[in-house]
Structures are given as C-alpha cells and as structure tokens.
Amino acid sequence: MVTLILPVIAIGVMTLVFIKGVPRDLPIGLVDLNRSATSRKLARMVDAVPSAKIVSTYANLSEAKEAMERGDVYGIFIIPEDFEQSLFKSEQPQVAFFFNNAYMIVGGFINKDVTTVVSTFSAGVDLNLRLKKGQYYKQAMVSVMPVKVDTHMLFNPYTNYFYYLTTAFLPVMLLMFILSGTVYAIGSEFKYHRAGEWLKTAHGSIVRALSAKMAPYLFIYSILMLFVNVLLIKYFGTPFKGNVWILIYNAFLFVLAYISMGIVIVSIFTSLRMALSISSVYAALAFTMSGLTFPHIAMYKPVMILGFLFPFTHYHEVFINQALQGAPTYSSLKSLLILNLFLLLPFFFLKRLKKICNTPKLWGKN
C-alpha cells in the first residue's frame, strides 16, 4: 500500500490542487472616496482584471483594514476624495493599493494586474486630454508612450502554475516514497533481526541481496515516474519540445539515484527510526535546495554547492531543458552525468552494509 497505493492517491490529490493553473478572481476590497463617474470607471477596470475581483466596497480604510485582517480580502484599492477633480486639473492624483504580500504568489498576481490596469487608465486619460487640446492621435500616442516595450515571455507563456509547480511537486512527493521505501525495505531486515538470513539467501553476496530486494521497488517507482510524465504532458498539456528518450532516461535515473541515497542512509544509520528520520529530512530539503523557488545564483556559495547534492536538482534541470525549453540534448548531459554519479555512492558502503548484516550487535533496536 505504501509503495503503490499511497503514491497514486498523492499524485491525484496534488494534481487536483493545481489543475486550474492560474489563480483567478482573488477577492479584493474597494474604498471609493470620490464616488464619481471617473472613479467608478477605474473601479470597473480593476474589477475586470483576471486575477482580482472586487467583492466588497468599504466606507473607509479602517473597515477595509479589518476585512483584510479577517482574511476576507487580499487587497484594498483606494481612490482618494478629490480624484476626479485633480485628474481634470492635471494634478496627478494618487490612488493606493494595499495587498497582502504574506502570500507572495497571490500578492504578486494582483499587484501586477492592478498596477497594469491603473497605468493603462492613466495613459488613456492623458491621451484624451492631449486629443482635446488639439494634438493629432499619433503625436498624442508618442507623447503618452514615447518608449514601447516588446516583451516576450519564454518557456511558460501562460504563466501557468500547473506547469511550474506540479512538474516539481509530483517528483518531490515521489522521491519521499522512494527514499522511505528503500530505507524501510533494508532497515526492517535489521529491526526484525532478519539481516543474516537475508544475506545468506543471497549466498553471501550483498550486491545480489540488494538487487533482489530493490528490483520490485525500482520497477514500481519507474512506472510511477513515467505515469507522472505522461499525466503532465499528454493529459494536462505541459509543453514538451525536447527528446522523449532523454526524458525517460532522466526519470529512470531519478528513481535509481534516490534508491542509491536510501541505501547510503540505511548503511550509515542502522537504527530504522533514525534512518527514516534522516531520509525524511533529506527528502524535505530537495525542493528548497533545487533553486526553483530561490535561484541558486542568489544563494551563498556553500549553500548553492549543497543544493547539487540532491538528485532532484539535476533531474528537474533536465526536465525543464527538455520539456519546457526544448533545449538541445547536449545541454542536459552535465545533469545526467551527475545523476549517474549518485548511482556509484552505494558501492562505497557495500562493505559496511555486509559487515552489519553479519554482525547482529550492530543491528539497530528501533
């Protein structure tokens, strides 16, 4: 059940969480102290942005602040009392937008959209004033916007959080099962005092014992990793522009690398409880250290180097290269090579693991 059923359930739950891709209609509040036709027009424009929706109107800032503290709204848009008059006098009135940046993704979304719509409204007002003063349309447009930006959003043009987060969260979730499954499969031989019999069954060969023990896990987790990739690309439309065989090889290496790390951990910590604890910490740090949420280049160098000790860092780099960016194969070779190096680590601990199997007093009691 832990090896197959729970990972499948977790994949389903995680997929449902992010299936909408982009958050829409996040609630914000409005404080319109001007109550003019112009202020209402601006409020309607703010209400029309994809990420935000004005759900409540408040009489003053204090009421709106209480609503934000209760969690009713993520932002408060305030239009000052003299908004329309100042606008027509070209006195540059100032609207205010307070947003809850404790939720950085939510704050980033609504701030971007609201700022954009206010800039558009401001440019429209300026354009109308210039036209009324007799300027030609083209001349007025140049005056309003002397420099245009030609923006190209690459590799995730829809700013879709499904593509961004599930491609990372699903492998992270699976690696937790891979690590804990590996550690438990081997560690339970020590805990229940079967390690000697296990090695004897393999005719004294620790390599043969490990191979027989981990082969079913490798098969099941490899199938699950391929299932995740098929789910993301075929059924949920995650862009795929690279080499399919590289992607399959990458998934296979990912599973093998975490099985290898599980073998290393259980070889060092013979207590099953301690080995499971260490593997949980190692698994939990994989996402944080991957550079996905905070870029490696901005980390302190020792921390950045530490991030390379997690197979997920290299797996995800290959996935992004091949799936989203359509990068040439050679750009993924370095990460694939590092993933291969993880497979060598258990060989440094085989002698110790065999010794533990032959020495009952070294078997952990927990």
C-alpha positions in Angstrom: 0.0 0.0 0.0 2.8 2.5 0.9 4.7 1.6 -2.2 1.9 1.8 -4.8 -1.5 3.0 -3.5 -0.5 6.0 -1.4 1.8 7.5 -4.2 -1.1 7.1 -6.7 -3.5 8.8 -4.2 -1.0 11.6 -3.5 -0.4 12.2 -7.3 -4.2 12.5 -7.7 -4.6 15.0 -4.8 -1.6 17.1 -5.9 -2.9 17.3 -9.5 -6.3 18.4 -8.3 -4.8 21.2 -6.2 -3.1 22.9 -9.2 -5.3 21.8 -12.0 -6.7 25.4 -12.5 -3.2 26.5 -13.5 -3.6 30.2 -12.7 -5.5 31.7 -9.7 -8.5 33.8 -10.8 -10.8 36.3 -9.1 -8.9 36.7 -5.9 -11.0 38.9 -3.6 -10.1 42.5 -3.1 -11.9 45.4 -1.5 -12.7 48.9 -2.7 -12.7 52.2 -0.8 -14.1 54.8 -3.3 -14.0 58.2 -1.5 -14.6 60.1 -4.7 -17.8 58.3 -6.0 -17.6 60.0 -9.4 -18.2 58.6 -12.8 -14.5 58.5 -13.4 -13.7 56.7 -10.2 -16.4 54.1 -10.9 -14.9 53.6 -14.4 -11.5 52.9 -12.8 -13.0 50.6 -10.3 -14.7 48.6 -13.1 -11.4 48.3 -14.9 -9.7 47.0 -11.8 -12.6 44.6 -11.3 -12.2 43.3 -14.8 -8.6 42.1 -14.4 -8.2 38.3 -14.5 -6.6 37.8 -11.1 -8.7 40.1 -8.9 -12.3 40.7 -8.2 -13.8 43.5 -6.1 -16.0 41.6 -3.7 -16.8 44.4 -1.2 -16.9 48.2 -1.0 -16.0 49.8 2.3 -16.8 53.3 3.5 -13.3 54.0 4.8 -9.8 52.5 5.2 -10.4 51.2 8.8 -13.3 49.0 7.7 -11.2 47.7 4.8 -8.2 47.0 7.0 -10.4 45.0 9.4 -11.7 42.9 6.4 -8.1 42.3 5.3 -7.1 41.2 8.8 -10.0 38.8 8.9 -8.8 37.4 5.6 -11.9 38.4 3.7 -9.8 40.2 1.0 -6.2 40.0 -0.2 -6.0 43.7 -1.2 -7.6 47.1 -0.8 -7.9 49.6 -3.7 -8.4 53.2 -2.5 -9.5 56.1 -4.7 -9.0 59.5 -3.0 -11.8 62.0 -2.4 -10.5 64.6 -4.9 -9.6 62.0 -7.6 -11.7 63.3 -10.5 -11.1 67.0 -9.8 -7.4 66.5 -9.6 -7.4 64.4 -12.7 -9.1 67.1 -14.8 -6.7 69.7 -13.4 -3.7 67.5 -14.4 -2.6 67.4 -10.7 -1.7 63.7 -10.9 -4.0 62.2 -8.2 -2.7 59.2 -6.4 -4.6 56.0 -5.9 -3.4 53.5 -3.4 -3.3 49.7 -3.4 -2.5 47.7 -0.3 -2.1 44.0 -0.8 -1.3 41.0 1.4 2.2 40.0 0.4 2.5 37.4 3.2 1.1 35.3 0.4 3.7 36.2 -2.2 2.2 34.4 -5.2 -1.2 36.0 -4.5 0.3 39.4 -3.8 2.4 39.2 -6.9 -0.5 38.3 -9.2 -3.0 41.0 -8.0 -0.3 43.7 -7.7 0.9 43.1 -11.3 -2.6 43.2 -12.7 -3.8 46.2 -10.7 -0.7 48.2 -11.5 -1.1 47.4 -15.2 -4.7 48.5 -15.3 -4.0 51.8 -13.4 -1.2 52.5 -15.8 -3.5 51.8 -18.8 -6.2 54.1 -17.3 -3.7 56.8 -16.6 -2.4 56.6 -20.2 -5.9 56.8 -21.5 -6.7 59.9 -19.6 -3.5 61.6 -20.7 -4.3 60.6 -24.3 -7.8 62.1 -24.2 -6.5 65.3 -22.6 -4.0 65.7 -25.4 -6.6 65.0 -28.1 -8.9 67.6 -26.6 -6.0 70.1 -26.7 -5.8 69.5 -30.5 -2.9 67.1 -30.8 -3.0 64.5 -33.6 -3.6 61.0 -32.4 -0.2 59.7 -33.4 1.5 62.7 -31.8 -0.5 62.2 -28.7 0.3 58.5 -28.5 4.0 59.2 -28.9 3.8 61.8 -26.1 1.9 59.4 -23.8 4.2 56.4 -24.5 7.5 57.5 -26.0 9.1 54.1 -25.5 7.3 50.8 -26.1 8.5 47.5 -24.7 8.3 44.4 -26.9 8.0 41.7 -24.2 8.4 38.0 -25.0 7.7 35.6 -22.2 9.5 32.4 -23.0 9.0 28.7 -22.0 5.9 29.3 -19.8 4.0 31.9 -21.8 0.7 31.3 -20.0 2.3 31.9 -16.5 0.7 28.6 -15.7 1.3 27.4 -12.1 0.3 23.9 -13.1 3.3 23.7 -15.4 5.6 25.4 -12.9 4.6 23.6 -9.6 3.3 20.2 -10.5 6.3 19.4 -12.6 8.3 19.8 -9.4 5.9 18.8 -6.7 5.0 15.4 -8.1 8.6 14.2 -8.4 9.3 15.6 -4.9 6.4 13.7 -3.5 7.5 10.5 -5.2 11.1 10.8 -4.0 9.8 10.9 -0.4 8.2 7.5 -1.1 11.3 6.2 -2.9 13.6 7.1 -0.1 11.4 6.0 2.8 10.5 2.8 0.9 14.2 1.9 0.3 15.2 2.7 3.9 12.3 0.7 5.3 12.9 -2.3 3.0 16.5 -2.7 4.1 16.2 -1.2 7.6 13.4 -3.6 8.5 15.8 -6.5 8.0 17.9 -5.1 10.8 15.0 -4.2 13.0 13.4 -7.6 12.8 16.7 -9.4 13.0 16.5 -11.0 9.6 19.6 -9.4 8.1 21.8 -12.5 8.5 19.1 -14.7 6.8 18.7 -12.1 4.1 22.4 -12.2 3.2 22.5 -16.0 3.5 19.7 -16.3 1.0 21.8 -14.3 -1.5 24.7 -16.7 -0.9 26.6 -14.1 1.0 26.6 -11.5 -1.8 25.4 -8.1 -0.6 25.1 -6.9 -4.2 22.8 -9.8 -5.0 20.8 -9.3 -1.8 20.4 -5.6 -2.6 19.5 -6.2 -6.3 16.8 -8.8 -5.4 15.4 -6.6 -2.6 15.2 -3.4 -4.6 14.3 -4.7 -8.1 10.5 -4.6 -7.4 10.8 -1.1 -5.9 12.8 0.1 -9.0 10.1 -1.3 -11.3 7.1 0.2 -9.4 8.7 3.7 -8.9 9.9 3.8 -12.5 6.4 3.1 -13.7 5.0 5.8 -11.4 7.6 8.3 -12.7 6.7 7.5 -16.3 3.0 7.8 -15.3 3.6 11.2 -13.9 5.3 12.4 -17.1 2.5 11.0 -19.3 0.0 12.7 -17.0 1.7 16.0 -17.1 2.4 16.1 -20.8 -0.3 14.1 -22.6 -3.3 14.7 -20.4 -2.6 18.2 -18.9 -0.8 19.8 -21.9 2.5 20.6 -20.3 4.6 21.9 -23.2 7.1 19.3 -24.5 9.6 20.2 -27.1 12.6 18.0 -26.4 13.8 14.4 -26.7 11.4 11.9 -25.3 14.2 9.3 -24.6 16.2 11.7 -22.6 13.1 12.4 -20.5 12.5 8.7 -19.9 16.2 8.1 -19.1 16.1 11.1 -16.7 13.1 9.6 -14.9 14.8 6.2 -14.6 18.0 7.8 -13.3 16.0 9.9 -10.8 14.4 6.7 -9.3 17.8 4.9 -9.2 19.6 7.9 -7.6 17.1 8.1 -4.7 17.2 4.3 -4.2 21.0 4.7 -4.1 20.7 7.5 -1.5 18.4 5.3 0.5 21.0 2.5 0.6 23.6 5.0 1.7 21.5 6.4 4.5 20.5 3.0 5.9 24.1 1.8 5.7 25.2 4.7 7.9 22.3 4.7 10.3 21.4 1.2 11.2 18.6 2.2 13.5 15.5 2.1 11.3 13.9 5.1 13.2 17.0 7.2 12.7 17.4 6.2 9.1 13.8 7.1 8.3 14.2 10.5 10.1 17.3 11.3 8.2 15.8 10.3 4.9 12.7 12.5 5.6 14.9 15.5 6.2 16.9 14.8 3.1 13.7 14.4 1.1 12.1 17.5 2.5 15.1 19.7 1.6 15.1 18.6 -2.1 12.6 21.2 -3.2 14.1 24.1 -1.2 17.6 23.4 -2.4 16.7 22.9 -6.0 16.8 26.6 -6.8 13.3 26.5 -8.1 11.8 29.0 -5.6 15.0 30.9 -4.8 17.7 30.8 -7.6 21.0 29.1 -6.9 22.9 32.1 -8.2 21.5 34.3 -5.4 22.4 31.8 -2.7 25.6 31.8 -0.6 28.1 29.7 -2.5 28.3 26.9 0.2 24.5 26.6 0.2 24.5 26.6 -3.6 27.0 23.8 -3.7 24.9 21.9 -1.1 22.0 22.1 -3.5 23.9 20.0 -6.0 23.9 17.1 -3.5 20.3 16.4 -4.2 19.3 14.3 -7.3 16.1 16.3 -7.7 18.1 19.4 -8.6 19.6 17.7 -11.6 16.5 15.8 -12.5 14.4 18.9 -12.7 17.0 20.8 -14.7 16.9 18.1 -17.4 13.1 18.1 -17.3 12.9 21.9 -17.7 15.5 21.8 -20.5 13.8 19.0 -22.4 10.1 19.6 -21.7 9.6 23.4 -21.5 12.7 24.9 -23.2 13.3 22.3 -26.0 17.0 22.7 -25.4 19.5 20.6 -27.4 20.4 17.2 -25.9 24.0 18.3 -25.0 22.7 20.9 -22.6 21.3 18.1 -20.4 24.4 15.9 -20.4 26.0 17.5 -17.4 23.0 17.0 -15.2 22.6 13.4 -16.5 26.2 12.7 -15.7 25.8 13.9 -12.1 22.7 11.8 -11.7 24.8 8.8 -12.8 27.4 9.6 -10.2 24.8 9.2 -7.5 24.5 5.5 -8.6 28.1 4.9 -7.6 27.7 6.0 -4.0 26.2 2.7 -2.6 29.4 0.9 -3.8 31.4 2.8 -1.2 29.1 1.4 1.6 28.7 -2.2 0.4 31.5 -3.5 2.7 30.0 -1.8 5.7 26.5 -3.0 4.9 27.7 -6.6 4.6 29.5 -6.3 7.9 26.4 -5.0 9.5 24.4 -7.9 8.1 26.9 -10.4 9.6 27.1 -8.6 13.0 23.8 -8.8 14.9 25.0 -6.5 17.7 25.2 -3.7 15.1 21.5 -4.1 14.1 19.5 -1.2 15.4 16.9 -1.9 18.1 14.4 0.7 16.7 
